[in-house]
Amino acid sequence: MSAQTVRTTARLDPTRFYRNPALGAQPQHDTEDQASSTVASLMSRPPVSITTLQNLGDAWQLMQQHDIAQLVVIAPPLQLVGMLTRTEVLKCLMVRNGQVSFVSGSAISALMQQPMVAVSESEDIRQTALLMLERDINALAVFDSRDQLSGVISRRDILGFLARARPLTLRA
């Protein structure tokens, strides 16, 4: 099976999906530039995905090809079930005589993070960063207003934003 990107018609399995209820309200922005402080302005799109039928070699190749550290995992037919991280893939990596291989029997579905944690495109960056810290995760799925997968936001995306942001002004 070949590598693919997620179609926006991918469906959620509600038993494997977590959305923080505290993040359901409209975000409140305290900066002048609202567009630059939402998830939509930073997320990577389209999300790169892998199916539960593919192998770790495929996952590693996709991550290297797209320079990413996570893949959205889809169970056929287009059901979102989790997130596979580079860390989990590396735990199964073996190098023998200069050849890279993966531990056999390591299924993507057994290694992926679930439930899939997600935020909306309109979510505030600070709230998203707090959620990532609280749950100790490196990436979140991002959904649009129609509850369709539209991208992925990672710690790397948020750090890049913070590195380029203007200095904060502290108020007494």
Secondary structure by P-SEA (a helix, b strand, c coil): cccccccccccccccccccccccccccccccccccccccccccccccccccccccaaaaaaaaaaacccbbbbbcccccccccccaaaaaaacccccccccccccccccccccccbbbbcccccaaaaaaaaaaacccbbbbbcccccccccccaaaaaaaaaaccbbbbcc
